[in-house]
């Protein structure tokens, strides 16, 4: 039973990038579709629920004894997580859309159950390899999308079509003599947005670099080293064509953190191999940059029409969040109810204009109140204090997601974001427990 659950977790992680789902109620705003009001059952949810049932069966004889409670308490910040879950559950009572709040609370419970399964049944090194294997196809798909500037839809794989000539698609505009000369499609991979693909690949590259250190120490098989070298190239190229500034920044911050830790630990061998991995990533970026430096310039400069529009929209979303927090400072508007709360103030706009604030901390504050935001911040700090200090890679993973938490919302507002955050917590705990850099 334990082995079955273990390999089921690896299968779940491998399937995680594929967003296959049954939409049993599409959210609508003024005739348009809103992802934030949509009710879906994902394929990975079915597998996750099945594994959770088997895990509880495995613990059936000790579910009310110390062994089961130890399995929860050992790797989970129980008090903080229980506070977080309790605040979400409590907020259902004053939420505008109670059904949506209950649904989002269920997704949060599933995500934390995923973390518990990984922490108690999976071996972190095998989980890491399963994660890297899962990224290869989405990264290659993202490269294909960028080079051919097209995508295709497939309901069985959870893929949506994204056309560069349509509004709402993530593109980069180039200009010549003040006139738009091109609209370049950013790579989506198998995800709903390029920023999600890029976050996966940035975390994947940090884990690839860590596994590279371990394989170098153990004189690993040639096949394993070849796979890691290929991972460096494919994931780096995929990360480049996503053109996500937050993921680029997160990867750089995480890589520098590990390098600094190894330097002060006076570990020249590991530091040398870590720098070698970083050089491989940099070489791929430089090769890609030689052909697409103008697109990188647009993303970094942020002065073109679309980039300025994106920044202006973020300012608007920030103002909306501040107003909502000011009115619901202590208790928030209810878990998952950010968009319904916006609709209360102004319901006459098009569906795509209603977006969460691009900051997870503010979004959590708006939905769960001040104590929800503080619980989230305390959870991250406690994870870093307990595990990040023991293992540089654990600290690097937490540092790498900070730009994504600060500059985007999907880690909280999307179903996949909650599962991905739970997976990162699993790596943070597992790497400090199983092996050290």
C-alpha positions as CSV (number, residue, x, y, z in Angstrom):
1,X,0.0,0.0,0.0
2,X,2.8,2.4,0.9
3,X,4.7,1.7,-2.3
4,X,1.5,2.1,-4.3
5,X,0.9,5.5,-2.8
6,X,4.5,6.5,-3.3
7,X,4.6,5.7,-7.0
8,X,1.2,7.3,-7.4
9,X,2.6,10.5,-6.1
10,X,5.4,10.4,-8.7
11,X,2.8,9.8,-11.4
12,X,0.8,12.7,-10.1
13,X,3.8,15.0,-10.2
14,X,4.6,13.9,-13.8
15,X,1.0,14.6,-14.9
16,X,0.7,17.9,-13.0
17,X,1.6,20.2,-15.9
18,X,-1.4,19.0,-17.9
19,X,-4.5,21.0,-17.2
20,X,-7.1,18.4,-18.3
21,X,-10.4,19.2,-16.5
22,X,-14.1,18.9,-16.5
23,X,-15.7,22.3,-16.4
24,X,-19.0,21.7,-14.8
25,X,-19.9,25.3,-14.4
26,X,-18.3,28.1,-16.4
27,X,-18.1,31.5,-14.6
28,X,-19.8,34.3,-16.5
29,X,-19.6,38.0,-16.3
30,X,-21.7,40.1,-18.7
31,X,-21.6,37.3,-21.3
32,X,-17.9,36.7,-21.0
33,X,-16.1,33.8,-19.3
34,X,-14.2,34.4,-16.0
35,X,-11.7,31.7,-14.8
36,X,-12.0,33.0,-11.3
37,X,-15.7,32.1,-11.1
38,X,-15.4,28.7,-12.9
39,X,-16.0,25.4,-11.2
40,X,-13.7,22.6,-12.5
41,X,-12.6,19.1,-11.6
42,X,-9.1,18.4,-12.8
43,X,-7.7,15.0,-13.8
44,X,-5.0,15.3,-11.2
45,X,-7.6,16.0,-8.5
46,X,-9.1,12.5,-9.1
47,X,-5.7,10.9,-8.7
48,X,-4.9,13.0,-5.7
49,X,-8.2,12.1,-3.9
50,X,-7.6,8.4,-4.7
51,X,-4.1,8.5,-3.2
52,X,-5.3,10.4,-0.2
53,X,-8.0,7.7,0.5
54,X,-5.3,5.0,0.2
55,X,-3.0,6.9,2.5
56,X,-5.7,7.2,5.1
57,X,-6.4,3.5,4.8
58,X,-2.7,2.9,5.3
59,X,-3.0,4.8,8.6
60,X,-6.4,3.4,9.5
61,X,-5.2,1.6,12.6
62,X,-3.3,4.6,13.9
63,X,-5.4,7.5,12.7
64,X,-6.3,8.5,16.3
65,X,-3.0,7.6,17.8
66,X,0.4,9.2,18.0
67,X,1.8,7.7,14.8
68,X,-0.7,9.5,12.5
69,X,-0.5,12.8,14.4
70,X,3.3,12.6,14.2
71,X,3.1,12.1,10.4
72,X,1.3,15.4,10.3
73,X,3.2,17.3,12.9
74,X,6.7,16.2,11.8
75,X,6.8,18.0,8.5
76,X,4.0,20.6,8.7
77,X,3.8,23.8,10.5
78,X,0.5,22.6,12.0
79,X,-0.5,25.7,14.0
80,X,0.1,28.0,11.1
81,X,-1.6,25.8,8.5
82,X,-4.6,25.1,10.8
83,X,-5.0,28.9,11.4
84,X,-4.8,29.4,7.6
85,X,-7.4,26.7,7.0
86,X,-9.6,27.9,9.8
87,X,-9.6,31.5,8.6
88,X,-10.6,30.2,5.1
89,X,-13.4,28.1,6.5
90,X,-14.6,30.9,8.8
91,X,-14.6,33.4,5.9
92,X,-17.2,31.3,4.1
93,X,-19.9,32.6,6.5
94,X,-19.5,36.3,5.3
95,X,-18.4,35.6,1.7
96,X,-20.7,37.0,-1.0
97,X,-20.5,33.8,-3.0
98,X,-20.5,31.0,-0.4
99,X,-20.5,28.2,-2.9
100,X,-17.3,29.6,-4.5
101,X,-15.7,30.1,-1.1
102,X,-16.4,26.5,-0.1
103,X,-15.1,25.3,-3.4
104,X,-11.8,27.3,-3.0
105,X,-11.4,26.0,0.6
106,X,-11.7,22.5,-0.8
107,X,-8.9,23.2,-3.3
108,X,-6.8,24.5,-0.5
109,X,-7.4,21.4,1.6
110,X,-6.5,19.2,-1.4
111,X,-3.2,21.2,-1.9
112,X,-2.2,20.7,1.7
113,X,-3.1,17.0,1.5
114,X,-0.8,16.8,-1.5
115,X,2.0,18.3,0.6
116,X,1.3,15.8,3.4
117,X,1.4,12.9,0.9
118,X,4.7,14.0,-0.5
119,X,6.3,14.6,2.9
120,X,5.3,11.2,4.2
121,X,5.4,8.8,1.3
122,X,7.7,10.1,-1.4
123,X,11.5,10.1,-1.6
124,X,12.6,13.6,-2.4
125,X,15.3,12.6,-4.9
126,X,12.8,10.5,-6.9
127,X,10.2,13.2,-6.6
128,X,12.7,15.7,-8.0
129,X,13.4,13.4,-11.0
130,X,9.7,12.9,-11.6
131,X,9.3,16.7,-11.5
132,X,12.1,17.2,-14.1
133,X,10.7,14.5,-16.4
134,X,7.3,16.3,-16.2
135,X,8.8,19.6,-17.4
136,X,10.5,18.3,-20.6
137,X,7.5,18.0,-22.8
138,X,5.9,21.4,-21.7
139,X,9.3,23.1,-22.3
140,X,9.6,21.6,-25.7
141,X,6.0,22.5,-26.5
142,X,6.8,26.0,-25.4
143,X,9.8,26.2,-27.7
144,X,7.7,24.9,-30.6
145,X,5.0,27.5,-29.8
146,X,7.5,30.3,-29.9
147,X,9.5,29.3,-32.9
148,X,6.4,28.6,-35.0
149,X,4.3,31.4,-33.4
150,X,1.3,29.2,-33.1
151,X,-0.6,27.0,-30.6
152,X,-3.3,24.4,-30.8
153,X,-6.2,23.4,-28.6
154,X,-6.7,19.9,-27.2
155,X,-9.3,19.3,-24.6
156,X,-7.9,15.9,-23.5
157,X,-4.5,17.5,-22.8
158,X,-6.0,20.7,-21.2
159,X,-4.6,22.9,-24.0
160,X,-6.2,26.1,-25.1
161,X,-5.4,27.9,-28.4
162,X,-3.6,31.3,-28.2
163,X,-3.4,33.5,-31.2
164,X,-0.9,36.3,-31.3
165,X,-3.2,38.5,-33.4
166,X,-6.0,38.5,-30.7
167,X,-6.3,40.6,-27.7
168,X,-5.8,38.9,-24.3
169,X,-2.9,36.7,-25.6
170,X,0.4,37.2,-23.9
171,X,2.6,38.7,-26.7
172,X,5.6,41.1,-27.1
173,X,5.2,43.9,-29.5
174,X,8.2,45.2,-31.5
175,X,8.3,48.6,-33.2
176,X,10.0,50.0,-36.3
177,X,9.9,53.8,-36.9
178,X,7.1,54.1,-34.3
179,X,4.9,51.5,-36.0
180,X,4.2,48.0,-34.7
181,X,6.4,45.6,-36.7
182,X,5.5,42.4,-35.0
183,X,3.5,40.6,-32.2
184,X,5.6,37.8,-30.8
185,X,3.7,35.0,-29.0
186,X,5.3,34.2,-25.6
187,X,5.6,30.4,-24.8
188,X,2.6,29.0,-22.9
189,X,3.7,25.3,-22.8
190,X,0.9,23.3,-21.4
191,X,-0.3,26.1,-19.0
192,X,-2.8,28.9,-18.9
193,X,-0.1,31.7,-18.9
194,X,3.6,32.0,-19.8
195,X,4.4,33.1,-16.2
196,X,3.2,29.7,-14.9
197,X,5.4,27.8,-17.4
198,X,8.4,30.1,-16.5
199,X,7.9,29.5,-12.8
200,X,7.9,25.8,-13.2
201,X,11.1,25.9,-15.4
202,X,12.9,28.3,-13.0
203,X,12.2,26.0,-10.0
204,X,13.1,23.0,-12.3
205,X,16.5,24.6,-13.1
206,X,17.4,25.1,-9.5
207,X,16.5,21.5,-8.7
208,X,18.5,20.3,-11.8
209,X,21.5,22.2,-10.5
210,X,21.1,20.6,-7.1
211,X,20.8,17.1,-8.5
212,X,23.8,17.8,-10.7
213,X,25.9,18.4,-7.5
214,X,24.7,15.1,-6.1
215,X,25.4,13.1,-9.3
216,X,28.9,14.6,-9.5
217,X,29.6,13.5,-5.9
218,X,28.4,10.0,-6.5
219,X,30.1,9.5,-9.9
220,X,26.6,8.9,-11.4
221,X,25.8,6.8,-14.4
222,X,26.4,8.5,-17.8
223,X,22.7,8.3,-18.6
224,X,21.8,10.3,-15.5
225,X,24.3,13.1,-16.3
226,X,23.2,13.2,-19.9
227,X,19.6,13.7,-18.8
228,X,20.7,16.5,-16.4
229,X,22.7,18.2,-19.2
230,X,19.7,18.0,-21.5
231,X,17.5,19.3,-18.8
232,X,19.8,22.4,-18.4
233,X,19.5,23.1,-22.1
234,X,15.8,22.4,-22.7
235,X,14.5,24.1,-19.5
236,X,16.8,27.1,-20.0
237,X,15.6,27.6,-23.5
238,X,12.0,27.2,-22.5
239,X,12.4,29.7,-19.7
240,X,13.9,32.2,-22.1
241,X,11.0,32.1,-24.6
242,X,8.5,32.5,-21.8
243,X,9.9,36.0,-21.3
244,X,8.9,36.2,-17.7
245,X,10.8,38.8,-15.7
246,X,9.6,37.5,-12.3
247,X,10.9,33.9,-13.1
248,X,14.2,35.2,-14.5
249,X,14.7,37.2,-11.3
250,X,13.6,34.3,-9.0
251,X,16.1,32.0,-10.7
252,X,18.9,34.5,-10.4
253,X,18.2,35.1,-6.7
254,X,18.0,31.4,-5.9
255,X,21.2,30.6,-7.8
256,X,23.1,33.5,-6.0
257,X,21.8,32.4,-2.6
258,X,23.2,28.8,-3.0
259,X,26.5,30.1,-4.4
260,X,26.9,32.5,-1.4
261,X,26.0,29.7,1.1
262,X,28.6,27.3,-0.5
263,X,31.2,30.0,-0.5
264,X,30.8,30.6,3.3
265,X,30.6,26.9,3.9
266,X,34.0,26.7,2.3
267,X,32.9,23.9,0.0
268,X,34.9,24.5,-3.2
269,X,34.0,21.3,-5.0
270,X,30.2,21.9,-4.8
271,X,30.7,25.6,-5.5
272,X,32.6,24.8,-8.6
273,X,29.9,22.4,-9.8
274,X,27.1,24.8,-8.9
275,X,28.8,27.6,-10.9
276,X,29.2,25.1,-13.8
277,X,25.4,24.5,-13.8
278,X,24.8,28.3,-13.7
279,X,27.2,28.8,-16.6
280,X,25.3,26.2,-18.7
281,X,22.1,28.1,-18.1
282,X,23.8,31.4,-18.9
283,X,25.3,30.0,-22.2
284,X,21.8,28.9,-23.3
285,X,20.4,32.3,-22.5
286,X,23.2,34.1,-24.4
287,X,22.7,31.9,-27.4
288,X,19.0,32.7,-27.4
289,X,19.7,36.4,-26.6
290,X,21.8,36.7,-29.8
291,X,18.7,36.1,-31.9
292,X,16.1,37.8,-29.8
293,X,17.8,40.6,-27.9
294,X,15.2,43.1,-29.2
295,X,12.4,41.1,-27.5
296,X,14.3,41.0,-24.2
297,X,14.9,44.8,-24.5
298,X,11.2,45.3,-24.8
299,X,10.4,43.2,-21.7
300,X,13.2,44.8,-19.6
301,X,12.6,48.4,-20.9
302,X,8.8,48.3,-20.3
303,X,8.3,51.4,-22.4
304,X,6.3,50.1,-25.3
305,X,2.5,50.3,-25.6
306,X,1.6,46.8,-24.3
307,X,4.2,46.9,-21.6
308,X,3.0,50.3,-20.4
309,X,-0.6,49.1,-20.6
310,X,0.4,46.1,-18.4
311,X,2.0,48.3,-15.8
312,X,-1.0,50.7,-15.8
313,X,-3.4,47.8,-15.3
314,X,-1.3,46.5,-12.4
315,X,-1.6,50.0,-10.8
316,X,-5.3,49.8,-11.2
317,X,-5.5,46.4,-9.7
318,X,-3.3,47.6,-6.8
319,X,-5.7,50.5,-6.2
320,X,-8.7,48.1,-6.2
321,X,-7.0,45.8,-3.7
322,X,-6.2,48.7,-1.4
323,X,-9.8,49.9,-1.4
324,X,-11.1,46.4,-0.7
325,X,-8.6,45.9,2.1
326,X,-9.5,49.2,3.7
327,X,-13.2,48.2,3.8
328,X,-12.5,44.6,5.0
329,X,-9.3,45.1,6.9
330,X,-9.7,42.4,9.6
331,X,-11.8,39.6,8.1
332,X,-11.5,40.0,4.4
333,X,-14.2,39.4,1.8
334,X,-14.0,35.6,2.0
335,X,-11.8,33.0,0.4
336,X,-12.1,33.0,-3.4
337,X,-14.4,36.0,-3.3
338,X,-12.1,38.7,-4.6
339,X,-13.8,38.9,-8.0
340,X,-17.3,38.8,-6.6
341,X,-16.3,41.6,-4.3
342,X,-15.1,43.7,-7.3
343,X,-18.4,43.0,-9.0
344,X,-20.3,44.5,-6.1
345,X,-18.6,47.8,-6.7
346,X,-18.9,47.9,-10.5
347,X,-20.5,45.1,-12.5
348,X,-20.8,46.8,-15.9
349,X,-17.4,46.0,-17.4
350,X,-16.2,43.2,-19.6
351,X,-15.2,39.9,-18.0
352,X,-11.5,40.2,-18.7
353,X,-11.2,43.5,-16.8
354,X,-12.0,41.8,-13.5
355,X,-8.6,40.5,-12.4
356,X,-7.0,39.8,-9.0
357,X,-4.3,42.1,-7.7
358,X,-0.9,40.9,-8.9
359,X,0.4,40.3,-5.4
360,X,-0.4,37.1,-3.4
361,X,0.1,38.8,0.0
362,X,-2.4,41.5,-0.8
363,X,-4.8,39.0,-2.4
364,X,-4.6,36.8,0.8
365,X,-5.2,40.0,2.9
366,X,-8.2,41.0,0.8
367,X,-9.8,37.5,1.0
368,X,-8.8,36.3,4.5
369,X,-8.1,39.5,6.3
370,X,-5.0,40.7,8.1
371,X,-4.5,37.5,10.0
372,X,-4.6,35.4,6.8
373,X,-1.9,37.5,5.3
374,X,0.2,37.4,8.4
375,X,-0.2,33.6,8.6
376,X,1.0,33.3,5.0
377,X,4.0,35.5,5.7
378,X,4.8,33.6,9.0
379,X,4.6,30.3,7.2
380,X,7.2,31.3,4.6
381,X,9.5,32.8,7.3
382,X,9.2,29.7,9.5
383,X,9.9,27.4,6.5
384,X,13.0,29.4,5.7
385,X,14.1,29.5,9.4
386,X,13.6,25.8,10.0
387,X,14.6,24.3,6.6
388,X,16.2,27.0,4.5
389,X,19.1,27.4,7.0
390,X,19.8,23.6,6.9
391,X,19.9,23.2,3.1
392,X,20.9,26.0,0.7
393,X,18.7,24.6,-2.0
394,X,15.6,24.7,0.3
395,X,16.3,28.3,1.0
396,X,16.9,29.0,-2.7
397,X,13.5,27.6,-3.6
398,X,11.7,29.8,-1.1
399,X,13.7,32.8,-2.3
400,X,13.0,32.0,-5.9
401,X,9.2,32.1,-5.5
402,X,9.3,35.5,-3.7
403,X,9.2,37.6,-7.0
404,X,6.3,35.3,-8.2
405,X,4.4,35.9,-5.0
406,X,5.1,39.6,-5.1
407,X,4.4,40.3,-8.8
408,X,1.7,37.8,-9.7
409,X,-1.4,36.2,-8.2
410,X,-1.7,32.7,-9.8
411,X,0.0,30.9,-6.9
412,X,-3.1,31.7,-4.8
413,X,-5.9,32.3,-7.4
414,X,-5.4,29.3,-9.6
415,X,-6.0,25.6,-8.8
416,X,-2.6,24.7,-10.2
417,X,-0.9,27.5,-8.2
418,X,-2.0,25.9,-4.9
419,X,-0.7,22.5,-5.9
420,X,2.6,23.9,-7.2
421,X,3.1,25.8,-3.9
422,X,2.5,22.6,-2.0
423,X,5.0,20.8,-4.2
424,X,7.6,23.5,-3.5
425,X,7.0,23.1,0.2
426,X,7.6,19.4,-0.2
427,X,10.9,20.0,-1.8
428,X,11.9,22.6,0.8
429,X,11.2,20.1,3.6
430,X,12.5,17.0,1.7
431,X,15.8,18.4,0.6
432,X,16.7,19.5,4.2
433,X,15.6,16.2,5.6
434,X,17.1,13.7,3.0
435,X,20.2,15.3,1.7
436,X,22.2,18.5,1.9
437,X,24.2,20.5,-0.6
